[in-house]
Amino acid sequence: MVETAKANGIDPKAYLEYLLEHRPNKNMTDEQLEALAPWSKETQASCKLKIE
């Protein structure tokens, strides 16, 4: 997951925290799971890589 986050230009730590907050589970629809993918607009907006 960390490498996928990096490949999609988002902060890996922020992405892992995002996933823990939204807790993917087996009852989620494909659309809900897709929204948690590192390439989704929602995830990109929440987990932007901060350049220092």
Residue pairs with C-beta under 8 A, 6 or more apart in sequence:
1 12
1 15
1 16
1 19
1 38
2 12
2 15
2 16
4 38
5 11
5 12
5 15
5 16
5 38
5 47
6 12
7 38
8 38
8 39
8 44
9 44
9 49
10 38
10 43
10 44
10 47
10 48
10 49
11 47
11 48
11 49
11 50
14 46
14 47
14 48
15 38
15 43
15 47
18 36
18 43
18 46
18 47
19 36
22 36
24 33
24 36
34 40
35 42
35 43
36 42
36 43
37 43
38 44
38 47
